[in-house]
């Protein structure tokens, strides 16, 4: 499940940004998050077990990737403009994209909690 979530995240980053460096960075950060969350669950630092933390990790990354789909083109356009002219103004992210991201991640975390209990 964690491998699937990391793969979905990396495929989403690759599709959105179309460069290998951010995809490798996303994979590295994702693995670090997984290790930290699993360690916290295993040590008992949080009220969930390591297995429940893996479920939460997986659902959170899939929710984040789904939530980022609408703003992918905007992000790609911004990075392209930044590459052409460093220091250019970033376009504002519409509020509906932010709301969609927050709602998607929240819903996925709720589903993860239900499945992990």
C-alpha positions as a Markdown table, in Angstrom:
| # | Residue | x | y | z |
|---|---|---|---|---|
| 1 | Unk | 0.0 | 0.0 | 0.0 |
| 2 | Unk | 2.8 | 2.4 | 0.8 |
| 3 | Unk | 4.6 | 1.6 | -2.4 |
| 4 | Unk | 1.5 | 2.2 | -4.4 |
| 5 | Unk | 1.0 | 5.6 | -2.6 |
| 6 | Unk | 4.6 | 6.6 | -3.3 |
| 7 | Unk | 4.3 | 5.5 | -6.9 |
| 8 | Unk | 1.1 | 7.5 | -7.4 |
| 9 | Unk | 2.8 | 10.6 | -5.9 |
| 10 | Unk | 5.9 | 10.2 | -8.1 |
| 11 | Unk | 3.8 | 9.7 | -11.2 |
| 12 | Unk | 1.7 | 12.7 | -10.4 |
| 13 | Unk | 4.8 | 14.9 | -9.9 |
| 14 | Unk | 6.3 | 13.5 | -13.1 |
| 15 | Unk | 3.2 | 14.2 | -15.1 |
| 16 | Unk | 2.8 | 17.7 | -13.6 |
| 17 | Unk | 6.4 | 18.9 | -13.7 |
| 18 | Unk | 7.8 | 16.7 | -16.5 |
| 19 | Unk | 11.4 | 16.8 | -15.0 |
| 20 | Unk | 13.2 | 14.1 | -13.2 |
| 21 | Unk | 14.7 | 16.2 | -10.3 |
| 22 | Unk | 11.3 | 17.0 | -8.5 |
| 23 | Unk | 10.2 | 13.4 | -9.0 |
| 24 | Unk | 13.3 | 12.1 | -7.3 |
| 25 | Unk | 12.9 | 14.7 | -4.5 |
| 26 | Unk | 9.3 | 13.6 | -4.0 |
| 27 | Unk | 10.3 | 10.0 | -3.8 |
| 28 | Unk | 13.1 | 10.7 | -1.3 |
| 29 | Unk | 10.8 | 12.9 | 0.9 |
| 30 | Unk | 8.1 | 10.3 | 0.7 |
| 31 | Unk | 10.4 | 7.5 | 1.9 |
| 32 | Unk | 11.6 | 9.7 | 4.8 |
| 33 | Unk | 8.0 | 10.5 | 5.8 |
| 34 | Unk | 7.2 | 6.8 | 5.8 |
| 35 | Unk | 10.2 | 5.9 | 7.9 |
| 36 | Unk | 9.4 | 8.7 | 10.4 |
| 37 | Unk | 5.7 | 7.8 | 10.7 |
| 38 | Unk | 6.4 | 4.1 | 11.0 |
| 39 | Unk | 9.1 | 4.8 | 13.7 |
| 40 | Unk | 6.7 | 7.0 | 15.7 |
| 41 | Unk | 4.0 | 4.3 | 15.5 |
| 42 | Unk | 6.5 | 1.6 | 16.5 |
| 43 | Unk | 7.9 | 3.6 | 19.5 |
| 44 | Unk | 4.5 | 4.4 | 20.8 |
| 45 | Unk | 5.0 | 8.2 | 20.5 |
| 46 | Unk | 1.6 | 8.5 | 18.9 |
| 47 | Unk | -1.6 | 6.6 | 19.8 |
| 48 | Unk | -1.5 | 4.5 | 16.6 |
| 49 | Unk | 0.5 | 1.5 | 15.7 |
| 50 | Unk | 3.1 | 1.3 | 12.9 |
| 51 | Unk | 0.6 | -0.6 | 10.7 |
| 52 | Unk | -2.0 | 2.2 | 11.2 |
| 53 | Unk | 0.6 | 4.8 | 10.4 |
| 54 | Unk | 1.4 | 3.1 | 7.1 |
| 55 | Unk | -2.3 | 3.2 | 6.2 |
| 56 | Unk | -2.5 | 6.9 | 7.1 |
| 57 | Unk | 0.7 | 7.6 | 5.1 |
| 58 | Unk | -0.7 | 5.9 | 2.1 |
| 59 | Unk | -4.1 | 7.5 | 2.1 |
| 60 | Unk | -2.6 | 10.9 | 2.8 |
| 61 | Unk | -0.3 | 10.8 | -0.2 |
| 62 | Unk | -3.0 | 9.5 | -2.5 |
| 63 | Unk | -5.3 | 12.3 | -1.3 |
| 64 | Unk | -2.5 | 14.9 | -1.8 |
| 65 | Unk | -1.9 | 13.7 | -5.3 |
| 66 | Unk | -5.6 | 13.7 | -6.2 |
| 67 | Unk | -5.9 | 17.2 | -4.7 |
| 68 | Unk | -3.0 | 18.5 | -6.6 |
| 69 | Unk | -4.4 | 17.5 | -10.0 |
| 70 | Unk | -6.3 | 20.7 | -10.7 |
| 71 | Unk | -3.4 | 23.0 | -9.9 |
| 72 | Unk | -0.8 | 21.0 | -11.8 |
| 73 | Unk | -1.1 | 23.1 | -15.0 |
| 74 | Unk | -0.8 | 26.3 | -12.9 |
| 75 | Unk | 2.3 | 25.0 | -11.2 |
| 76 | Unk | 3.9 | 23.8 | -14.4 |
| 77 | Unk | 3.2 | 27.3 | -16.0 |
| 78 | Unk | 4.8 | 29.0 | -13.0 |
| 79 | Unk | 7.9 | 26.9 | -13.1 |
| 80 | Unk | 8.2 | 27.4 | -16.8 |
| 81 | Unk | 8.0 | 31.2 | -16.4 |
| 82 | Unk | 10.5 | 31.0 | -13.5 |
| 83 | Unk | 12.9 | 29.1 | -15.7 |
| 84 | Unk | 12.6 | 31.6 | -18.5 |
| 85 | Unk | 12.8 | 34.7 | -16.3 |
| 86 | Unk | 14.1 | 34.2 | -12.7 |
| 87 | Unk | 12.3 | 36.3 | -10.1 |
| 88 | Unk | 9.1 | 36.7 | -12.0 |
| 89 | Unk | 5.8 | 37.0 | -10.2 |
| 90 | Unk | 4.0 | 33.8 | -9.2 |
| 91 | Unk | 0.4 | 33.6 | -10.4 |
| 92 | Unk | -2.1 | 33.4 | -7.5 |
| 93 | Unk | -3.5 | 30.0 | -6.7 |
| 94 | Unk | -7.3 | 30.2 | -6.9 |
| 95 | Unk | -9.1 | 29.4 | -3.6 |
| 96 | Unk | -11.1 | 26.6 | -5.2 |
| 97 | Unk | -7.8 | 24.7 | -5.8 |
| 98 | Unk | -6.8 | 25.1 | -2.2 |
| 99 | Unk | -10.3 | 24.1 | -0.9 |
| 100 | Unk | -10.2 | 21.0 | -3.2 |
| 101 | Unk | -6.8 | 20.0 | -1.9 |
| 102 | Unk | -7.8 | 20.4 | 1.8 |
| 103 | Unk | -11.1 | 18.5 | 1.3 |
| 104 | Unk | -9.4 | 15.7 | -0.6 |
| 105 | Unk | -6.7 | 15.2 | 2.0 |
| 106 | Unk | -9.2 | 15.5 | 4.9 |
| 107 | Unk | -11.5 | 12.9 | 3.3 |
| 108 | Unk | -8.6 | 10.5 | 2.7 |
| 109 | Unk | -7.4 | 10.9 | 6.3 |
| 110 | Unk | -10.9 | 10.2 | 7.5 |
| 111 | Unk | -11.1 | 7.1 | 5.4 |
| 112 | Unk | -7.6 | 6.0 | 6.6 |
| 113 | Unk | -8.7 | 6.5 | 10.2 |
| 114 | Unk | -11.8 | 4.3 | 9.6 |
| 115 | Unk | -9.8 | 1.6 | 7.9 |
| 116 | Unk | -7.0 | 1.7 | 10.5 |
| 117 | Unk | -9.2 | 1.3 | 13.6 |
